[in-house]
Amino acid sequence: MSLRVIVRLATDHSREIMESIKVDNVDIPEEMKIEMTDLGNEIEISVEIEITSPKSILTLRNTIDEILAHVDMLTKVLG
């Protein structure tokens, strides 16, 4: 079984934010997949993980929290 969270963020800096976040996606768990799409004035971020234990859900939540923290910081810097 897998679990996926999709986050859509409206921003005037979608390309810059997406490119900045992609750099952090190199050392993710093997069972996790992160996809990002630039939709013009929005970014769609999809994070999916294969549930192998209760810890998998926490890993997904922590990953989403980290992504949102980075987006918040980048929005303030670019804003």
C-alpha positions as CSV (number, residue, x, y, z in Angstrom):
1,M,0.0,0.0,0.0
2,S,1.2,3.5,-0.7
3,L,0.2,6.9,0.5
4,R,0.4,10.1,-1.6
5,V,0.1,13.8,-0.6
6,I,-0.3,16.5,-3.2
7,V,0.4,20.1,-2.3
8,R,-0.5,23.0,-4.6
9,L,1.1,26.3,-3.9
10,A,0.2,29.6,-5.6
11,T,3.3,31.8,-6.1
12,D,4.8,34.3,-8.5
13,H,8.1,32.5,-8.2
14,S,7.1,29.0,-9.0
15,R,10.1,28.2,-11.2
16,E,12.7,29.6,-8.8
17,I,11.2,27.8,-5.8
18,M,10.8,24.5,-7.7
19,E,14.4,24.6,-8.9
20,S,15.7,25.4,-5.4
21,I,13.7,22.5,-3.8
22,K,14.8,20.0,-6.4
23,V,18.4,20.1,-5.0
24,D,17.2,18.6,-1.7
25,N,15.6,15.6,-3.4
26,V,18.8,13.5,-3.8
27,D,18.9,11.6,-0.5
28,I,15.3,10.4,-0.1
29,P,14.3,6.9,1.1
30,E,14.2,4.3,-1.6
31,E,10.4,3.8,-1.2
32,M,9.7,7.5,-1.6
33,K,9.0,9.4,-4.8
34,I,8.8,13.2,-5.1
35,E,7.5,14.9,-8.2
36,M,7.2,18.6,-8.8
37,T,5.4,20.4,-11.6
38,D,5.6,24.1,-12.5
39,L,2.0,25.2,-13.4
40,G,2.9,28.8,-14.1
41,N,1.8,30.6,-11.0
42,E,1.5,27.4,-9.0
43,I,3.7,24.5,-8.0
44,E,2.3,21.0,-7.6
45,I,4.3,18.8,-5.3
46,S,3.5,15.1,-5.1
47,V,5.1,13.0,-2.4
48,E,4.4,9.3,-2.4
49,I,5.7,6.6,-0.1
50,E,5.3,2.8,0.0
51,I,4.0,2.1,3.5
52,T,6.2,-0.6,5.0
53,S,5.8,0.3,8.7
54,P,4.1,3.0,10.8
55,K,7.4,4.9,10.5
56,S,6.7,5.4,6.8
57,I,3.8,7.7,7.6
58,L,6.0,9.8,9.9
59,T,8.7,10.0,7.2
60,L,6.1,11.2,4.7
61,R,4.8,13.9,7.2
62,N,8.3,15.0,8.0
63,T,9.2,15.3,4.3
64,I,6.1,17.4,3.6
65,D,6.9,19.6,6.7
66,E,10.5,20.1,5.4
67,I,9.3,21.0,1.9
68,L,6.8,23.5,3.3
69,A,9.4,25.1,5.5
70,H,11.8,25.5,2.5
71,V,9.0,27.0,0.4
72,D,8.1,29.5,3.2
73,M,11.7,30.6,3.6
74,L,12.1,30.9,-0.2
75,T,8.9,32.9,-0.5
76,K,10.2,35.3,2.1
77,V,13.6,35.7,0.4
78,L,12.1,36.1,-3.1
79,G,9.1,38.1,-1.9
